[in-house]
Amino acid sequence: MQIADSVALVTGSNRGLGRQFARTLLDRGAAKVYATARRPESIDLPGVITLPLDITDPESVQAAAAAAGDTTLLINNAGSATGAGVLTGDVADLRLEMETHYFGTLAMSRAFAPILARNGGGALLNVLSVLSWRSLPSIGGYAVAKSAAWSATSALRLELAGQGTLVSALHVGYMDTDMAAHVTGPKSDPALIAALALDGIEKGEYEIIADEFSANVKAQLPDPVIAQYPQLVQR
């Protein structure tokens, strides 16, 4: 699909990668950008339409879908990072990771799938992580939730292919955002990652590998998406 003249909704638009997605969409000529956050007053981008949205709240998700019925591109970006390990982390934190990255992303996808169908198919991008594929003991809860979201992305891709909706996954390592403020190693510029991801959507890519770290981990995994799911060749 083309970014120009699209109608996009971005979750978690008040900072970090989500804010860069919203800005880049406007720069590339999107007809309308719905920028969402739990506190929409924290979104400071001129030109966007702000909406309140908590992806872990079913009523909030349905309200956003009702308000943004012309959406042609859904970017599931909102996330959490509690730092909980799977053995010693607070169970409430582990549940929050799953509620956000898996159930929240799935709720948005389910709510907007019929909207995308009515509007010609469009595209859906799930912001995942290199930790969809590899875990770290210090943030095991996050990795488990991202892995679940990766599996859900594959299922969504198959189920939505018939309505012409492209379902893409963005895999990226550390970015220079508040969530990774504690990281001292190399971090990607979220503006560059947003641009790369939108390029991938325009090219119809199922998986968008955003950095060298992600590419190296991906190389150790089984065959590409098309090899695993040959029915997608018909898309």
C-alpha positions as CSV (number, residue, x, y, z in Angstrom):
1,M,0.0,0.0,0.0
2,Q,1.0,3.6,-0.4
3,I,1.6,5.8,2.7
4,A,0.6,8.9,0.8
5,D,-3.2,9.5,1.2
6,S,-3.5,6.7,3.7
7,V,-5.5,7.1,6.9
8,A,-3.3,5.8,9.8
9,L,-3.9,5.0,13.4
10,V,-0.8,4.7,15.7
11,T,-1.0,3.4,19.2
12,G,1.3,4.9,21.8
13,S,1.9,8.1,19.9
14,N,2.9,10.3,22.7
15,R,6.6,9.4,22.7
16,G,9.4,7.3,21.3
17,L,8.8,5.2,18.2
18,G,5.1,5.9,18.1
19,R,5.6,9.7,18.0
20,Q,8.1,9.2,15.1
21,F,5.6,7.0,13.3
22,A,2.9,9.7,13.5
23,R,5.4,12.5,12.4
24,T,6.8,10.5,9.5
25,L,3.3,9.5,8.3
26,L,2.4,13.2,8.1
27,D,5.7,14.0,6.4
28,R,4.9,11.4,3.8
29,G,1.5,12.7,2.9
30,A,-0.9,10.6,4.9
31,A,-4.4,12.0,4.6
32,K,-5.1,11.6,8.3
33,V,-3.2,10.4,11.3
34,Y,-4.9,9.3,14.4
35,A,-2.4,9.6,17.3
36,T,-3.5,7.7,20.4
37,A,-2.3,7.5,24.0
38,R,-3.8,6.8,27.4
39,R,-3.4,10.5,28.0
40,P,-4.0,12.2,24.6
41,E,-3.1,15.6,26.1
42,S,0.5,14.3,26.2
43,I,0.6,14.2,22.4
44,D,2.3,17.3,21.1
45,L,2.3,16.8,17.3
46,P,0.5,19.4,15.2
47,G,-1.6,18.0,12.4
48,V,-2.6,14.7,14.0
49,I,-6.1,13.8,15.4
50,T,-5.6,12.8,19.0
51,L,-7.7,10.0,20.5
52,P,-7.7,8.5,24.0
53,L,-6.8,4.8,24.0
54,D,-5.8,2.2,26.5
55,I,-5.2,-1.0,24.5
56,T,-5.7,-3.2,27.6
57,D,-9.3,-1.8,28.0
58,P,-11.8,-3.4,25.7
59,E,-14.2,-0.4,25.9
60,S,-11.4,2.0,25.0
61,V,-10.4,-0.1,22.0
62,Q,-14.0,-0.2,20.8
63,A,-14.4,3.6,21.2
64,A,-11.2,4.1,19.1
65,A,-12.5,1.8,16.4
66,A,-15.8,3.7,16.4
67,A,-14.0,7.1,16.1
68,A,-11.5,6.0,13.4
69,G,-13.7,4.0,11.0
70,D,-11.8,5.3,7.9
71,T,-8.5,3.8,9.0
72,T,-6.5,2.0,6.2
73,L,-3.2,1.5,8.2
74,L,-3.1,0.3,11.8
75,I,0.2,0.5,13.6
76,N,0.2,-1.5,16.9
77,N,3.1,0.2,18.7
78,A,2.0,0.7,22.3
79,G,4.0,-1.3,24.7
80,S,5.1,-1.8,28.3
81,A,8.5,-2.8,29.9
82,T,8.2,-3.8,33.5
83,G,11.6,-5.5,33.7
84,A,10.1,-8.6,35.2
85,G,11.9,-12.0,35.0
86,V,9.8,-15.1,34.6
87,L,10.9,-16.7,37.8
88,T,11.2,-13.9,40.3
89,G,9.2,-11.1,38.7
90,D,5.9,-9.9,40.1
91,V,3.1,-11.9,38.5
92,A,1.1,-8.6,38.1
93,D,4.0,-7.3,35.9
94,L,4.1,-10.5,33.9
95,R,0.3,-10.2,33.3
96,L,0.7,-6.6,32.3
97,E,3.3,-7.5,29.7
98,M,0.9,-10.1,28.2
99,E,-2.2,-7.8,28.5
100,T,-0.3,-5.1,26.6
101,H,1.9,-6.9,24.0
102,Y,-0.3,-9.9,23.3
103,F,-4.0,-9.3,24.3
104,G,-3.9,-5.5,23.6
105,T,-2.3,-5.9,20.2
106,L,-4.8,-8.7,19.4
107,A,-7.8,-6.6,20.6
108,M,-6.8,-3.8,18.3
109,S,-6.3,-6.1,15.4
110,R,-9.7,-7.8,15.9
111,A,-11.4,-4.4,16.3
112,F,-9.8,-2.9,13.2
113,A,-9.8,-5.9,10.9
114,P,-13.3,-5.3,9.6
115,I,-12.6,-1.6,9.2
116,L,-9.5,-2.4,7.1
117,A,-11.6,-4.8,5.0
118,R,-14.3,-2.2,4.4
119,N,-11.7,0.3,3.4
120,G,-10.0,-1.9,0.8
121,G,-7.7,-4.1,2.8
122,G,-4.9,-1.8,3.8
123,A,-2.2,-2.9,6.2
124,L,-1.5,-3.7,9.8
125,L,1.9,-3.4,11.4
126,N,2.8,-5.0,14.7
127,V,5.8,-3.5,16.4
128,L,7.6,-6.5,17.8
129,S,11.3,-6.9,18.9
130,V,14.4,-9.0,18.4
131,L,13.2,-10.4,21.8
132,S,10.4,-12.0,20.0
133,W,13.1,-14.6,19.0
134,R,15.6,-14.4,21.9
135,S,15.1,-13.9,25.6
136,L,17.1,-12.3,28.3
137,P,16.8,-13.3,31.9
138,S,16.5,-9.8,33.2
139,I,13.4,-9.1,31.0
140,G,12.0,-12.5,30.4
141,G,8.4,-11.4,30.8
142,Y,8.7,-8.9,28.0
143,A,10.3,-11.4,25.7
144,V,7.6,-14.0,26.4
145,A,4.9,-11.4,25.6
146,K,6.6,-10.3,22.4
147,S,7.0,-13.9,21.3
148,A,3.3,-14.4,21.8
149,A,2.6,-11.3,19.7
150,W,4.9,-12.7,17.0
151,S,2.9,-15.9,16.9
152,A,-0.3,-13.9,16.8
153,T,1.0,-11.9,13.9
154,S,1.6,-15.0,11.9
155,A,-2.0,-16.2,12.6
156,L,-3.4,-12.7,11.7
157,R,-1.4,-12.7,8.5
158,L,-3.0,-15.9,7.4
159,E,-6.5,-15.0,8.5
160,L,-6.5,-11.5,6.9
161,A,-4.8,-12.5,3.7
162,G,-8.2,-13.2,2.2
163,Q,-9.4,-9.7,2.7
164,G,-6.3,-8.2,1.1
165,T,-4.8,-6.9,4.4
166,L,-1.0,-6.9,4.6
167,V,0.2,-7.9,8.1
168,S,3.7,-6.9,8.8
169,A,6.0,-7.4,11.8
170,L,8.7,-5.0,12.7
171,H,11.7,-6.5,14.6
172,V,14.1,-4.1,16.2
173,G,16.7,-4.1,19.0
174,Y,17.3,-1.2,21.3
175,M,16.2,2.3,20.2
176,D,17.0,5.7,21.7
177,T,13.8,6.0,23.6
178,D,12.7,6.4,27.2
179,M,12.1,2.6,27.4
180,A,15.8,2.0,26.7
181,A,17.2,4.9,28.6
182,H,19.1,2.5,30.9
183,V,20.9,0.9,28.0
184,T,24.5,2.0,27.5
185,G,25.2,0.1,24.2
186,P,24.3,1.0,20.6
187,K,20.8,2.2,20.0
188,S,18.9,3.0,16.8
189,D,17.4,6.3,16.0
190,P,13.6,5.8,16.2
191,A,13.0,8.3,13.3
192,L,15.1,6.0,11.1
193,I,13.3,2.9,12.3
194,A,9.9,4.5,11.6
195,A,11.0,5.4,8.1
196,L,12.4,2.0,7.4
197,A,9.1,0.3,8.7
198,L,6.9,2.5,6.4
199,D,9.2,1.7,3.5
200,G,8.6,-2.0,4.3
201,I,4.9,-1.6,4.3
202,E,5.0,0.2,0.9
203,K,7.0,-2.8,-0.4
204,G,4.6,-5.3,1.0
205,E,7.1,-6.9,3.3
206,Y,5.8,-9.5,5.8
207,E,8.8,-9.0,8.2
208,I,10.8,-5.8,8.5
209,I,14.2,-6.4,10.1
210,A,15.3,-3.0,11.3
211,D,18.9,-3.5,12.5
212,E,22.0,-5.7,12.4
213,F,21.3,-7.3,15.7
214,S,17.8,-8.4,14.6
215,A,19.2,-9.6,11.3
216,N,21.8,-11.7,13.0
217,V,19.3,-13.4,15.3
218,K,16.8,-13.9,12.4
219,A,19.5,-15.7,10.4
220,Q,19.6,-18.4,13.1
221,L,15.9,-19.1,12.8
222,P,14.1,-21.4,10.3
223,D,13.0,-20.4,6.8
224,P,11.4,-17.1,5.9
225,V,7.7,-16.4,6.2
226,I,6.9,-17.5,2.6
227,A,8.7,-20.8,3.1
228,Q,6.8,-21.5,6.3
229,Y,3.4,-20.4,4.9
230,P,3.4,-21.1,1.1
231,Q,-0.3,-20.2,0.9
232,L,0.7,-16.5,1.3
233,V,2.3,-16.6,-2.2
234,Q,-1.2,-16.3,-3.6
235,R,-1.7,-12.9,-1.9
